[in-house]
Amino acid sequence: MIDDDIPISHADLRDLFERLDRASMSGYQCRHTFAVTREFLSQRTLAVEPILEWLGENGAGCDCEVIFNTAPEWEEIVGYEPPDDTE
Ligand SMILES: [Zn+2]
């Protein structure tokens, strides 16, 4: 069961998924860092380290893994609809 006690608001998490999806659609190549995630969190003055740690516990070690591993479990909870990339 998913623990709802998370260090980021649902709205911010939804926006983070969107930001990362947009980045990857516009050609961002993840170098297995949290470059985009860190930028997003610090722009919103959110707690970067606790959130990165939480993402790590939810399967993400870098920006692309947030989309691959974390988003599928959380997108419904936070109300995020991923772009249609079935082509
Ligand atoms: Zn990556």
PDB file of the backbone (N, CA, C, O) and the ligand in Angstrom, with CONECT records:
HET     ZN  A 101       1
ATOM      1  N   MET A   1       0.839  -1.201   0.000  1.00  0.00           N
ATOM      2  CA  MET A   1       0.000   0.000   0.000  1.00  0.00           C
ATOM      3  C   MET A   1       0.870   1.246   0.000  1.00  0.00           C
ATOM      4  O   MET A   1       1.898   1.304   0.675  1.00  0.00           O
ATOM      5  N   ILE A   2       0.454   2.216  -0.748  1.00  0.00           N
ATOM      6  CA  ILE A   2       1.265   3.418  -0.888  1.00  0.00           C
ATOM      7  C   ILE A   2       1.075   4.341   0.310  1.00  0.00           C
ATOM      8  O   ILE A   2      -0.045   4.660   0.710  1.00  0.00           O
ATOM      9  N   ASP A   3       2.194   4.753   0.860  1.00  0.00           N
ATOM     10  CA  ASP A   3       2.195   5.678   1.979  1.00  0.00           C
ATOM     11  C   ASP A   3       1.918   7.083   1.456  1.00  0.00           C
ATOM     12  O   ASP A   3       2.620   7.583   0.577  1.00  0.00           O
ATOM     13  N   ASP A   4       0.901   7.699   2.000  1.00  0.00           N
ATOM     14  CA  ASP A   4       0.522   9.018   1.497  1.00  0.00           C
ATOM     15  C   ASP A   4       1.310  10.150   2.149  1.00  0.00           C
ATOM     16  O   ASP A   4       1.157  11.318   1.791  1.00  0.00           O
ATOM     17  N   ASP A   5       2.149   9.786   3.107  1.00  0.00           N
ATOM     18  CA  ASP A   5       2.911  10.792   3.826  1.00  0.00           C
ATOM     19  C   ASP A   5       4.203  11.079   3.059  1.00  0.00           C
ATOM     20  O   ASP A   5       5.249  10.509   3.368  1.00  0.00           O
ATOM     21  N   ILE A   6       4.130  11.942   2.084  1.00  0.00           N
ATOM     22  CA  ILE A   6       5.258  12.168   1.196  1.00  0.00           C
ATOM     23  C   ILE A   6       5.739  13.610   1.318  1.00  0.00           C
ATOM     24  O   ILE A   6       4.976  14.497   1.702  1.00  0.00           O
ATOM     25  N   PRO A   7       7.022  13.840   0.984  1.00  0.00           N
ATOM     26  CA  PRO A   7       7.608  15.167   1.226  1.00  0.00           C
ATOM     27  C   PRO A   7       7.315  16.192   0.137  1.00  0.00           C
ATOM     28  O   PRO A   7       7.929  17.258   0.112  1.00  0.00           O
ATOM     29  N   ILE A   8       6.396  15.886  -0.751  1.00  0.00           N
ATOM     30  CA  ILE A   8       6.074  16.822  -1.838  1.00  0.00           C
ATOM     31  C   ILE A   8       4.561  16.810  -2.006  1.00  0.00           C
ATOM     32  O   ILE A   8       3.935  15.760  -1.868  1.00  0.00           O
ATOM     33  N   SER A   9       3.972  17.947  -2.299  1.00  0.00           N
ATOM     34  CA  SER A   9       2.519  17.978  -2.457  1.00  0.00           C
ATOM     35  C   SER A   9       2.127  17.265  -3.747  1.00  0.00           C
ATOM     36  O   SER A   9       2.921  17.162  -4.682  1.00  0.00           O
ATOM     37  N   HIS A  10       0.906  16.782  -3.779  1.00  0.00           N
ATOM     38  CA  HIS A  10       0.443  16.102  -4.986  1.00  0.00           C
ATOM     39  C   HIS A  10       0.518  17.019  -6.199  1.00  0.00           C
ATOM     40  O   HIS A  10       0.884  16.589  -7.293  1.00  0.00           O
ATOM     41  N   ALA A  11       0.167  18.287  -5.995  1.00  0.00           N
ATOM     42  CA  ALA A  11       0.192  19.232  -7.120  1.00  0.00           C
ATOM     43  C   ALA A  11       1.619  19.411  -7.653  1.00  0.00           C
ATOM     44  O   ALA A  11       1.840  19.449  -8.864  1.00  0.00           O
ATOM     45  N   ASP A  12       2.579  19.519  -6.733  1.00  0.00           N
ATOM     46  CA  ASP A  12       3.965  19.684  -7.177  1.00  0.00           C
ATOM     47  C   ASP A  12       4.475  18.419  -7.856  1.00  0.00           C
ATOM     48  O   ASP A  12       5.212  18.490  -8.840  1.00  0.00           O
ATOM     49  N   LEU A  13       4.082  17.266  -7.329  1.00  0.00           N
ATOM     50  CA  LEU A  13       4.534  16.016  -7.931  1.00  0.00           C
ATOM     51  C   LEU A  13       3.953  15.864  -9.346  1.00  0.00           C
ATOM     52  O   LEU A  13       4.637  15.425 -10.270  1.00  0.00           O
ATOM     53  N   ARG A  14       2.699  16.231  -9.485  1.00  0.00           N
ATOM     54  CA  ARG A  14       2.077  16.180 -10.806  1.00  0.00           C
ATOM     55  C   ARG A  14       2.820  17.103 -11.788  1.00  0.00           C
ATOM     56  O   ARG A  14       3.094  16.728 -12.929  1.00  0.00           O
ATOM     57  N   ASP A  15       3.133  18.295 -11.323  1.00  0.00           N
ATOM     58  CA  ASP A  15       3.862  19.234 -12.183  1.00  0.00           C
ATOM     59  C   ASP A  15       5.270  18.728 -12.506  1.00  0.00           C
ATOM     60  O   ASP A  15       5.786  18.957 -13.600  1.00  0.00           O
ATOM     61  N   LEU A  16       5.874  18.045 -11.550  1.00  0.00           N
ATOM     62  CA  LEU A  16       7.205  17.478 -11.808  1.00  0.00           C
ATOM     63  C   LEU A  16       7.135  16.421 -12.907  1.00  0.00           C
ATOM     64  O   LEU A  16       7.980  16.402 -13.802  1.00  0.00           O
ATOM     65  N   PHE A  17       6.132  15.540 -12.846  1.00  0.00           N
ATOM     66  CA  PHE A  17       5.988  14.533 -13.899  1.00  0.00           C
ATOM     67  C   PHE A  17       5.822  15.214 -15.253  1.00  0.00           C
ATOM     68  O   PHE A  17       6.413  14.803 -16.252  1.00  0.00           O
ATOM     69  N   GLU A  18       5.005  16.265 -15.262  1.00  0.00           N
ATOM     70  CA  GLU A  18       4.765  16.963 -16.518  1.00  0.00           C
ATOM     71  C   GLU A  18       6.051  17.603 -17.042  1.00  0.00           C
ATOM     72  O   GLU A  18       6.360  17.536 -18.232  1.00  0.00           O
ATOM     73  N   ARG A  19       6.781  18.216 -16.135  1.00  0.00           N
ATOM     74  CA  ARG A  19       8.037  18.866 -16.518  1.00  0.00           C
ATOM     75  C   ARG A  19       9.012  17.849 -17.120  1.00  0.00           C
ATOM     76  O   ARG A  19       9.654  18.120 -18.135  1.00  0.00           O
ATOM     77  N   LEU A  20       9.114  16.683 -16.486  1.00  0.00           N
ATOM     78  CA  LEU A  20      10.051  15.668 -16.967  1.00  0.00           C
ATOM     79  C   LEU A  20       9.586  15.069 -18.286  1.00  0.00           C
ATOM     80  O   LEU A  20      10.399  14.794 -19.168  1.00  0.00           O
ATOM     81  N   ASP A  21       8.282  14.867 -18.421  1.00  0.00           N
ATOM     82  CA  ASP A  21       7.772  14.352 -19.694  1.00  0.00           C
ATOM     83  C   ASP A  21       8.032  15.350 -20.816  1.00  0.00           C
ATOM     84  O   ASP A  21       8.440  14.970 -21.914  1.00  0.00           O
ATOM     85  N   ARG A  22       7.792  16.632 -20.534  1.00  0.00           N
ATOM     86  CA  ARG A  22       8.062  17.659 -21.547  1.00  0.00           C
ATOM     87  C   ARG A  22       9.531  17.685 -21.916  1.00  0.00           C
ATOM     88  O   ARG A  22       9.887  17.789 -23.090  1.00  0.00           O
ATOM     89  N   ALA A  23      10.385  17.590 -20.900  1.00  0.00           N
ATOM     90  CA  ALA A  23      11.826  17.627 -21.160  1.00  0.00           C
ATOM     91  C   ALA A  23      12.218  16.475 -22.070  1.00  0.00           C
ATOM     92  O   ALA A  23      12.963  16.663 -23.032  1.00  0.00           O
ATOM     93  N   SER A  24      11.714  15.274 -21.767  1.00  0.00           N
ATOM     94  CA  SER A  24      12.129  14.128 -22.582  1.00  0.00           C
ATOM     95  C   SER A  24      11.554  14.229 -23.992  1.00  0.00           C
ATOM     96  O   SER A  24      12.184  13.789 -24.954  1.00  0.00           O
ATOM     97  N   MET A  25      10.346  14.812 -24.118  1.00  0.00           N
ATOM     98  CA  MET A  25       9.778  14.969 -25.464  1.00  0.00           C
ATOM     99  C   MET A  25      10.525  16.020 -26.273  1.00  0.00           C
ATOM    100  O   MET A  25      10.522  15.981 -27.503  1.00  0.00           O
ATOM    101  N   SER A  26      11.163  16.960 -25.581  1.00  0.00           N
ATOM    102  CA  SER A  26      11.893  17.979 -26.325  1.00  0.00           C
ATOM    103  C   SER A  26      13.364  17.612 -26.479  1.00  0.00           C
ATOM    104  O   SER A  26      14.200  18.467 -26.771  1.00  0.00           O
ATOM    105  N   GLY A  27      13.671  16.325 -26.278  1.00  0.00           N
ATOM    106  CA  GLY A  27      15.004  15.843 -26.613  1.00  0.00           C
ATOM    107  C   GLY A  27      15.989  15.778 -25.466  1.00  0.00           C
ATOM    108  O   GLY A  27      17.174  15.523 -25.678  1.00  0.00           O
ATOM    109  N   TYR A  28      15.508  16.006 -24.245  1.00  0.00           N
ATOM    110  CA  TYR A  28      16.414  15.911 -23.093  1.00  0.00           C
ATOM    111  C   TYR A  28      16.937  14.482 -22.947  1.00  0.00           C
ATOM    112  O   TYR A  28      16.165  13.524 -22.905  1.00  0.00           O
ATOM    113  N   GLN A  29      18.244  14.362 -22.872  1.00  0.00           N
ATOM    114  CA  GLN A  29      18.870  13.060 -22.664  1.00  0.00           C
ATOM    115  C   GLN A  29      19.302  12.957 -21.210  1.00  0.00           C
ATOM    116  O   GLN A  29      20.184  13.686 -20.756  1.00  0.00           O
ATOM    117  N   CYS A  30      18.675  12.050 -20.497  1.00  0.00           N
ATOM    118  CA  CYS A  30      19.032  11.883 -19.090  1.00  0.00           C
ATOM    119  C   CYS A  30      20.432  11.296 -18.980  1.00  0.00           C
ATOM    120  O   CYS A  30      20.743  10.272 -19.589  1.00  0.00           O
ATOM    121  N   ARG A  31      21.266  11.963 -18.196  1.00  0.00           N
ATOM    122  CA  ARG A  31      22.615  11.435 -17.955  1.00  0.00           C
ATOM    123  C   ARG A  31      22.683  10.776 -16.587  1.00  0.00           C
ATOM    124  O   ARG A  31      23.731  10.740 -15.943  1.00  0.00           O
ATOM    125  N   HIS A  32      21.562  10.267 -16.172  1.00  0.00           N
ATOM    126  CA  HIS A  32      21.461   9.544 -14.908  1.00  0.00           C
ATOM    127  C   HIS A  32      21.830  10.422 -13.740  1.00  0.00           C
ATOM    128  O   HIS A  32      22.555  10.030 -12.826  1.00  0.00           O
ATOM    129  N   THR A  33      21.293  11.640 -13.808  1.00  0.00           N
ATOM    130  CA  THR A  33      21.330  12.565 -12.683  1.00  0.00           C
ATOM    131  C   THR A  33      19.909  13.109 -12.514  1.00  0.00           C
ATOM    132  O   THR A  33      19.018  12.834 -13.319  1.00  0.00           O
ATOM    133  N   PHE A  34      19.728  13.874 -11.464  1.00  0.00           N
ATOM    134  CA  PHE A  34      18.445  14.536 -11.228  1.00  0.00           C
ATOM    135  C   PHE A  34      18.498  15.994 -11.683  1.00  0.00           C
ATOM    136  O   PHE A  34      17.927  16.862 -11.023  1.00  0.00           O
ATOM    137  N   ALA A  35      19.172  16.278 -12.798  1.00  0.00           N
ATOM    138  CA  ALA A  35      19.378  17.671 -13.208  1.00  0.00           C
ATOM    139  C   ALA A  35      18.062  18.439 -13.332  1.00  0.00           C
ATOM    140  O   ALA A  35      17.926  19.526 -12.770  1.00  0.00           O
ATOM    141  N   VAL A  36      17.093  17.881 -14.065  1.00  0.00           N
ATOM    142  CA  VAL A  36      15.829  18.586 -14.284  1.00  0.00           C
ATOM    143  C   VAL A  36      15.003  18.607 -12.992  1.00  0.00           C
ATOM    144  O   VAL A  36      14.389  19.618 -12.651  1.00  0.00           O
ATOM    145  N   THR A  37      15.001  17.488 -12.290  1.00  0.00           N
ATOM    146  CA  THR A  37      14.246  17.416 -11.037  1.00  0.00           C
ATOM    147  C   THR A  37      14.764  18.430 -10.026  1.00  0.00           C
ATOM    148  O   THR A  37      13.987  19.139  -9.387  1.00  0.00           O
ATOM    149  N   ARG A  38      16.084  18.491  -9.889  1.00  0.00           N
ATOM    150  CA  ARG A  38      16.689  19.456  -8.963  1.00  0.00           C
ATOM    151  C   ARG A  38      16.333  20.893  -9.332  1.00  0.00           C
ATOM    152  O   ARG A  38      16.002  21.712  -8.476  1.00  0.00           O
ATOM    153  N   GLU A  39      16.410  21.173 -10.632  1.00  0.00           N
ATOM    154  CA  GLU A  39      16.101  22.529 -11.079  1.00  0.00           C
ATOM    155  C   GLU A  39      14.639  22.867 -10.746  1.00  0.00           C
ATOM    156  O   GLU A  39      14.334  23.943 -10.231  1.00  0.00           O
ATOM    157  N   PHE A  40      13.757  21.928 -11.052  1.00  0.00           N
ATOM    158  CA  PHE A  40      12.331  22.127 -10.766  1.00  0.00           C
ATOM    159  C   PHE A  40      12.097  22.380  -9.278  1.00  0.00           C
ATOM    160  O   PHE A  40      11.399  23.322  -8.903  1.00  0.00           O
ATOM    161  N   LEU A  41      12.684  21.533  -8.436  1.00  0.00           N
ATOM    162  CA  LEU A  41      12.448  21.645  -6.995  1.00  0.00           C
ATOM    163  C   LEU A  41      13.019  22.938  -6.440  1.00  0.00           C
ATOM    164  O   LEU A  41      12.401  23.580  -5.591  1.00  0.00           O
ATOM    165  N   SER A  42      14.211  23.325  -6.923  1.00  0.00           N
ATOM    166  CA  SER A  42      14.780  24.543  -6.350  1.00  0.00           C
ATOM    167  C   SER A  42      14.071  25.783  -6.867  1.00  0.00           C
ATOM    168  O   SER A  42      13.992  26.788  -6.161  1.00  0.00           O
ATOM    169  N   GLN A  43      13.548  25.726  -8.107  1.00  0.00           N
ATOM    170  CA  GLN A  43      12.751  26.851  -8.590  1.00  0.00           C
ATOM    171  C   GLN A  43      11.524  27.078  -7.715  1.00  0.00           C
ATOM    172  O   GLN A  43      11.093  28.214  -7.515  1.00  0.00           O
ATOM    173  N   ARG A  44      10.975  26.002  -7.203  1.00  0.00           N
ATOM    174  CA  ARG A  44       9.784  26.118  -6.348  1.00  0.00           C
ATOM    175  C   ARG A  44      10.133  26.184  -4.878  1.00  0.00           C
ATOM    176  O   ARG A  44       9.255  26.131  -4.017  1.00  0.00           O
ATOM    177  N   THR A  45      11.431  26.300  -4.593  1.00  0.00           N
ATOM    178  CA  THR A  45      11.950  26.308  -3.215  1.00  0.00           C
ATOM    179  C   THR A  45      11.356  25.175  -2.374  1.00  0.00           C
ATOM    180  O   THR A  45      10.920  25.375  -1.240  1.00  0.00           O
ATOM    181  N   LEU A  46      11.356  23.988  -2.968  1.00  0.00           N
ATOM    182  CA  LEU A  46      10.927  22.793  -2.238  1.00  0.00           C
ATOM    183  C   LEU A  46      12.153  22.132  -1.610  1.00  0.00           C
ATOM    184  O   LEU A  46      13.294  22.475  -1.921  1.00  0.00           O
ATOM    185  N   ALA A  47      11.891  21.181  -0.725  1.00  0.00           N
ATOM    186  CA  ALA A  47      12.963  20.502   0.004  1.00  0.00           C
ATOM    187  C   ALA A  47      13.635  19.479  -0.906  1.00  0.00           C
ATOM    188  O   ALA A  47      13.186  18.338  -1.010  1.00  0.00           O
ATOM    189  N   VAL A  48      14.711  19.897  -1.562  1.00  0.00           N
ATOM    190  CA  VAL A  48      15.317  19.072  -2.609  1.00  0.00           C
ATOM    191  C   VAL A  48      15.759  17.704  -2.087  1.00  0.00           C
ATOM    192  O   VAL A  48      15.361  16.675  -2.634  1.00  0.00           O
ATOM    193  N   GLU A  49      16.572  17.687  -1.041  1.00  0.00           N
ATOM    194  CA  GLU A  49      17.170  16.408  -0.620  1.00  0.00           C
ATOM    195  C   GLU A  49      16.129  15.395  -0.128  1.00  0.00           C
ATOM    196  O   GLU A  49      16.169  14.237  -0.545  1.00  0.00           O
ATOM    197  N   PRO A  50      15.198  15.798   0.745  1.00  0.00           N
ATOM    198  CA  PRO A  50      14.183  14.814   1.163  1.00  0.00           C
ATOM    199  C   PRO A  50      13.357  14.278  -0.004  1.00  0.00           C
ATOM    200  O   PRO A  50      12.963  13.112  -0.007  1.00  0.00           O
ATOM    201  N   ILE A  51      13.100  15.115  -0.975  1.00  0.00           N
ATOM    202  CA  ILE A  51      12.287  14.670  -2.107  1.00  0.00           C
ATOM    203  C   ILE A  51      13.099  13.725  -2.994  1.00  0.00           C
ATOM    204  O   ILE A  51      12.572  12.719  -3.469  1.00  0.00           O
ATOM    205  N   LEU A  52      14.376  14.040  -3.219  1.00  0.00           N
ATOM    206  CA  LEU A  52      15.203  13.112  -4.003  1.00  0.00           C
ATOM    207  C   LEU A  52      15.317  11.770  -3.293  1.00  0.00           C
ATOM    208  O   LEU A  52      15.321  10.715  -3.926  1.00  0.00           O
ATOM    209  N   GLU A  53      15.408  11.827  -1.974  1.00  0.00           N
ATOM    210  CA  GLU A  53      15.488  10.583  -1.211  1.00  0.00           C
ATOM    211  C   GLU A  53      14.196   9.786  -1.355  1.00  0.00           C
ATOM    212  O   GLU A  53      14.216   8.568  -1.534  1.00  0.00           O
ATOM    213  N   TRP A  54      13.081  10.491  -1.273  1.00  0.00           N
ATOM    214  CA  TRP A  54      11.779   9.829  -1.441  1.00  0.00           C
ATOM    215  C   TRP A  54      11.663   9.226  -2.842  1.00  0.00           C
ATOM    216  O   TRP A  54      11.174   8.107  -2.999  1.00  0.00           O
ATOM    217  N   LEU A  55      12.110   9.967  -3.855  1.00  0.00           N
ATOM    218  CA  LEU A  55      12.069   9.435  -5.224  1.00  0.00           C
ATOM    219  C   LEU A  55      12.918   8.168  -5.316  1.00  0.00           C
ATOM    220  O   LEU A  55      12.536   7.201  -5.975  1.00  0.00           O
ATOM    221  N   GLY A  56      14.073   8.186  -4.648  1.00  0.00           N
ATOM    222  CA  GLY A  56      14.937   7.010  -4.625  1.00  0.00           C
ATOM    223  C   GLY A  56      14.224   5.802  -4.040  1.00  0.00           C
ATOM    224  O   GLY A  56      14.355   4.685  -4.541  1.00  0.00           O
ATOM    225  N   GLU A  57      13.468   6.038  -2.973  1.00  0.00           N
ATOM    226  CA  GLU A  57      12.717   4.937  -2.353  1.00  0.00           C
ATOM    227  C   GLU A  57      11.580   4.469  -3.260  1.00  0.00           C
ATOM    228  O   GLU A  57      11.051   3.370  -3.088  1.00  0.00           O
ATOM    229  N   ASN A  58      11.212   5.301  -4.217  1.00  0.00           N
ATOM    230  CA  ASN A  58      10.133   4.949  -5.136  1.00  0.00           C
ATOM    231  C   ASN A  58      10.662   4.618  -6.528  1.00  0.00           C
ATOM    232  O   ASN A  58       9.982   4.818  -7.535  1.00  0.00           O
ATOM    233  N   GLY A  59      11.878   4.114  -6.561  1.00  0.00           N
ATOM    234  CA  GLY A  59      12.390   3.514  -7.788  1.00  0.00           C
ATOM    235  C   GLY A  59      13.144   4.434  -8.719  1.00  0.00           C
ATOM    236  O   GLY A  59      13.560   4.005  -9.795  1.00  0.00           O
ATOM    237  N   ALA A  60      13.335   5.699  -8.337  1.00  0.00           N
ATOM    238  CA  ALA A  60      13.974   6.628  -9.256  1.00  0.00           C
ATOM    239  C   ALA A  60      15.368   7.011  -8.787  1.00  0.00           C
ATOM    240  O   ALA A  60      15.545   7.505  -7.674  1.00  0.00           O
ATOM    241  N   GLY A  61      16.364   6.780  -9.650  1.00  0.00           N
ATOM    242  CA  GLY A  61      17.720   7.206  -9.362  1.00  0.00           C
ATOM    243  C   GLY A  61      18.154   8.365 -10.231  1.00  0.00           C
ATOM    244  O   GLY A  61      19.271   8.863 -10.092  1.00  0.00           O
ATOM    245  N   CYS A  62      17.281   8.800 -11.128  1.00  0.00           N
ATOM    246  CA  CYS A  62      17.601   9.904 -12.028  1.00  0.00           C
ATOM    247  C   CYS A  62      16.311  10.399 -12.682  1.00  0.00           C
ATOM    248  O   CYS A  62      15.237   9.844 -12.447  1.00  0.00           O
ATOM    249  N   ASP A  63      16.423  11.447 -13.505  1.00  0.00           N
ATOM    250  CA  ASP A  63      15.233  12.067 -14.095  1.00  0.00           C
ATOM    251  C   ASP A  63      14.376  11.068 -14.880  1.00  0.00           C
ATOM    252  O   ASP A  63      13.159  11.031 -14.702  1.00  0.00           O
ATOM    253  N   CYS A  64      14.999  10.259 -15.746  1.00  0.00           N
ATOM    254  CA  CYS A  64      14.188   9.389 -16.594  1.00  0.00           C
ATOM    255  C   CYS A  64      13.505   8.299 -15.772  1.00  0.00           C
ATOM    256  O   CYS A  64      12.423   7.833 -16.128  1.00  0.00           O
ATOM    257  N   GLU A  65      14.140   7.896 -14.675  1.00  0.00           N
ATOM    258  CA  GLU A  65      13.525   6.846 -13.853  1.00  0.00           C
ATOM    259  C   GLU A  65      12.334   7.361 -13.055  1.00  0.00           C
ATOM    260  O   GLU A  65      11.475   6.582 -12.641  1.00  0.00           O
ATOM    261  N   VAL A  66      12.283   8.682 -12.841  1.00  0.00           N
ATOM    262  CA  VAL A  66      11.078   9.236 -12.218  1.00  0.00           C
ATOM    263  C   VAL A  66       9.876   8.936 -13.111  1.00  0.00           C
ATOM    264  O   VAL A  66       8.815   8.538 -12.631  1.00  0.00           O
ATOM    265  N   ILE A  67      10.056   9.132 -14.407  1.00  0.00           N
ATOM    266  CA  ILE A  67       8.967   8.863 -15.356  1.00  0.00           C
ATOM    267  C   ILE A  67       8.720   7.365 -15.511  1.00  0.00           C
ATOM    268  O   ILE A  67       7.572   6.924 -15.552  1.00  0.00           O
ATOM    269  N   PHE A  68       9.795   6.586 -15.595  1.00  0.00           N
ATOM    270  CA  PHE A  68       9.626   5.147 -15.835  1.00  0.00           C
ATOM    271  C   PHE A  68       9.132   4.403 -14.603  1.00  0.00           C
ATOM    272  O   PHE A  68       8.311   3.493 -14.715  1.00  0.00           O
ATOM    273  N   ASN A  69       9.624   4.779 -13.438  1.00  0.00           N
ATOM    274  CA  ASN A  69       9.371   3.969 -12.249  1.00  0.00           C
ATOM    275  C   ASN A  69       8.421   4.610 -11.246  1.00  0.00           C
ATOM    276  O   ASN A  69       7.576   3.925 -10.669  1.00  0.00           O
ATOM    277  N   THR A  70       8.548   5.910 -11.034  1.00  0.00           N
ATOM    278  CA  THR A  70       7.746   6.558 -10.005  1.00  0.00           C
ATOM    279  C   THR A  70       6.388   6.994 -10.552  1.00  0.00           C
ATOM    280  O   THR A  70       5.360   6.782  -9.909  1.00  0.00           O
ATOM    281  N   ALA A  71       6.384   7.596 -11.726  1.00  0.00           N
ATOM    282  CA  ALA A  71       5.132   8.135 -12.270  1.00  0.00           C
ATOM    283  C   ALA A  71       4.036   7.075 -12.426  1.00  0.00           C
ATOM    284  O   ALA A  71       2.885   7.354 -12.087  1.00  0.00           O
ATOM    285  N   PRO A  72       4.346   5.866 -12.927  1.00  0.00           N
ATOM    286  CA  PRO A  72       3.259   4.895 -13.104  1.00  0.00           C
ATOM    287  C   PRO A  72       2.516   4.572 -11.805  1.00  0.00           C
ATOM    288  O   PRO A  72       1.318   4.294 -11.829  1.00  0.00           O
ATOM    289  N   GLU A  73       3.225   4.609 -10.673  1.00  0.00           N
ATOM    290  CA  GLU A  73       2.580   4.314  -9.394  1.00  0.00           C
ATOM    291  C   GLU A  73       1.814   5.505  -8.852  1.00  0.00           C
ATOM    292  O   GLU A  73       0.847   5.342  -8.108  1.00  0.00           O
ATOM    293  N   TRP A  74       2.243   6.703  -9.223  1.00  0.00           N
ATOM    294  CA  TRP A  74       1.722   7.902  -8.568  1.00  0.00           C
ATOM    295  C   TRP A  74       0.839   8.758  -9.458  1.00  0.00           C
ATOM    296  O   TRP A  74       0.104   9.605  -8.950  1.00  0.00           O
ATOM    297  N   GLU A  75       0.887   8.568 -10.750  1.00  0.00           N
ATOM    298  CA  GLU A  75       0.192   9.517 -11.627  1.00  0.00           C
ATOM    299  C   GLU A  75      -1.310   9.545 -11.356  1.00  0.00           C
ATOM    300  O   GLU A  75      -1.942  10.599 -11.435  1.00  0.00           O
ATOM    301  N   GLU A  76      -1.881   8.376 -11.034  1.00  0.00           N
ATOM    302  CA  GLU A  76      -3.308   8.368 -10.768  1.00  0.00           C
ATOM    303  C   GLU A  76      -3.616   9.086  -9.459  1.00  0.00           C
ATOM    304  O   GLU A  76      -4.608   9.807  -9.353  1.00  0.00           O
ATOM    305  N   ILE A  77      -2.758   8.881  -8.468  1.00  0.00           N
ATOM    306  CA  ILE A  77      -2.960   9.497  -7.158  1.00  0.00           C
ATOM    307  C   ILE A  77      -2.899  11.017  -7.254  1.00  0.00           C
ATOM    308  O   ILE A  77      -3.693  11.717  -6.625  1.00  0.00           O
ATOM    309  N   VAL A  78      -1.955  11.525  -8.045  1.00  0.00           N
ATOM    310  CA  VAL A  78      -1.793  12.983  -8.119  1.00  0.00           C
ATOM    311  C   VAL A  78      -2.597  13.594  -9.262  1.00  0.00           C
ATOM    312  O   VAL A  78      -2.617  14.814  -9.428  1.00  0.00           O
ATOM    313  N   GLY A  79      -3.264  12.742 -10.054  1.00  0.00           N
ATOM    314  CA  GLY A  79      -4.116  13.262 -11.111  1.00  0.00           C
ATOM    315  C   GLY A  79      -3.362  13.700 -12.351  1.00  0.00           C
ATOM    316  O   GLY A  79      -3.763  14.640 -13.037  1.00  0.00           O
ATOM    317  N   TYR A  80      -2.267  13.011 -12.630  1.00  0.00           N
ATOM    318  CA  TYR A  80      -1.485  13.354 -13.819  1.00  0.00           C
ATOM    319  C   TYR A  80      -1.839  12.429 -14.977  1.00  0.00           C
ATOM    320  O   TYR A  80      -1.892  11.210 -14.820  1.00  0.00           O
ATOM    321  N   GLU A  81      -2.081  13.027 -16.141  1.00  0.00           N
ATOM    322  CA  GLU A  81      -2.307  12.213 -17.325  1.00  0.00           C
ATOM    323  C   GLU A  81      -1.103  12.324 -18.241  1.00  0.00           C
ATOM    324  O   GLU A  81      -0.840  13.385 -18.807  1.00  0.00           O
ATOM    325  N   PRO A  82      -0.372  11.226 -18.385  1.00  0.00           N
ATOM    326  CA  PRO A  82       0.828  11.282 -19.222  1.00  0.00           C
ATOM    327  C   PRO A  82       0.444  11.524 -20.688  1.00  0.00           C
ATOM    328  O   PRO A  82      -0.639  11.138 -21.126  1.00  0.00           O
ATOM    329  N   PRO A  83       1.338  12.162 -21.430  1.00  0.00           N
ATOM    330  CA  PRO A  83       1.068  12.366 -22.851  1.00  0.00           C
ATOM    331  C   PRO A  83       1.005  11.035 -23.569  1.00  0.00           C
ATOM    332  O   PRO A  83       1.633  10.064 -23.148  1.00  0.00           O
ATOM    333  N   ASP A  84       0.261  10.990 -24.631  1.00  0.00           N
ATOM    334  CA  ASP A  84       0.117   9.751 -25.393  1.00  0.00           C
ATOM    335  C   ASP A  84       1.384   9.513 -26.202  1.00  0.00           C
ATOM    336  O   ASP A  84       1.662  10.222 -27.168  1.00  0.00           O
ATOM    337  N   ASP A  85       2.150   8.501 -25.791  1.00  0.00           N
ATOM    338  CA  ASP A  85       3.407   8.225 -26.506  1.00  0.00           C
ATOM    339  C   ASP A  85       3.420   6.794 -27.019  1.00  0.00           C
ATOM    340  O   ASP A  85       4.446   6.115 -26.994  1.00  0.00           O
ATOM    341  N   THR A  86       2.254   6.351 -27.487  1.00  0.00           N
ATOM    342  CA  THR A  86       2.150   4.953 -27.901  1.00  0.00           C
ATOM    343  C   THR A  86       2.675   4.720 -29.308  1.00  0.00           C
ATOM    344  O   THR A  86       2.744   3.576 -29.758  1.00  0.00           O
ATOM    345  N   GLU A  87       3.044   5.775 -30.001  1.00  0.00           N
ATOM    346  CA  GLU A  87       3.521   5.582 -31.380  1.00  0.00           C
ATOM    347  C   GLU A  87       4.917   4.997 -31.389  1.00  0.00           C
ATOM    348  O   GLU A  87       5.482   4.766 -32.457  1.00  0.00           O
TER     349      GLU A  87
HETATM  350 ZN    ZN A 101      18.141   8.442 -16.305  1.00  0.00          ZN2+
END
